């Protein structure tokens, strides 16, 4: 019985270590994905501002 308990605890410890490694990788990928989305969103916001600016210039010349 004691031997089975030790094996369970040993396996459980390795499982938790693997889970921590996977969790760190998940956080890295999650935050890099969020940063990438914000980076792309920034370009679309800048494009909208530029389009509005040039369209307002075009209407002023008329």
C-alpha positions as a Python dict, from the first residue, in 0.01 Angstrom:
ca = {
    (1, 'X'): (0, 0, 0),
    (2, 'X'): (278, 240, 90),
    (3, 'X'): (454, 165, -238),
    (4, 'X'): (141, 250, -441),
    (5, 'X'): (100, 576, -252),
    (6, 'X'): (460, 675, -322),
    (7, 'X'): (418, 597, -691),
    (8, 'X'): (100, 803, -702),
    (9, 'X'): (266, 1099, -533),
    (10, 'X'): (571, 1071, -760),
    (11, 'X'): (356, 1060, -1074),
    (12, 'X'): (144, 1344, -942),
    (13, 'X'): (450, 1560, -886),
    (14, 'X'): (571, 1503, -1242),
    (15, 'X'): (223, 1578, -1370),
    (16, 'X'): (219, 1909, -1182),
    (17, 'X'): (563, 2001, -1317),
    (18, 'X'): (448, 1928, -1672),
    (19, 'X'): (132, 2126, -1609),
    (20, 'X'): (334, 2427, -1493),
    (21, 'X'): (551, 2410, -1805),
    (22, 'X'): (244, 2384, -2026),
    (23, 'X'): (77, 2669, -1838),
    (24, 'X'): (378, 2895, -1893),
    (25, 'X'): (377, 2814, -2265),
    (26, 'X'): (2, 2881, -2278),
    (27, 'X'): (45, 3220, -2111),
    (28, 'X'): (327, 3314, -2348),
    (29, 'X'): (121, 3220, -2655),
    (30, 'X'): (-191, 3387, -2515),
    (31, 'X'): (-21, 3719, -2444),
    (32, 'X'): (170, 3716, -2773),
    (33, 'X'): (-162, 3657, -2951),
    (34, 'X'): (-323, 3946, -2764),
    (35, 'X'): (-29, 4173, -2850),
    (36, 'X'): (-50, 4067, -3214),
    (37, 'X'): (-422, 4146, -3223),
    (38, 'X'): (-362, 4487, -3066),
    (39, 'X'): (-83, 4552, -3317),
    (40, 'X'): (-313, 4466, -3608),
    (41, 'X'): (-596, 4668, -3456),
    (42, 'X'): (-366, 4968, -3428),
    (43, 'X'): (-299, 4957, -3801),
    (44, 'X'): (-670, 4939, -3884),
    (45, 'X'): (-743, 5234, -3654),
    (46, 'X'): (-460, 5434, -3817),
    (47, 'X'): (-595, 5345, -4164),
    (48, 'X'): (-944, 5462, -4066),
    (49, 'X'): (-804, 5793, -3935),
    (50, 'X'): (-598, 5845, -4251),
    (51, 'X'): (-898, 5764, -4472),
    (52, 'X'): (-1117, 6011, -4282),
    (53, 'X'): (-846, 6276, -4301),
    (54, 'X'): (-797, 6241, -4676),
    (55, 'X'): (-1170, 6226, -4742),
    (56, 'X'): (-1216, 6547, -4544),
    (57, 'X'): (-937, 6710, -4749),
    (58, 'X'): (-1105, 6599, -5071),
    (59, 'X'): (-1436, 6755, -4966),
    (60, 'X'): (-1265, 7081, -4863),
    (61, 'X'): (-1114, 7123, -5211),
    (62, 'X'): (-1458, 7095, -5371),
}
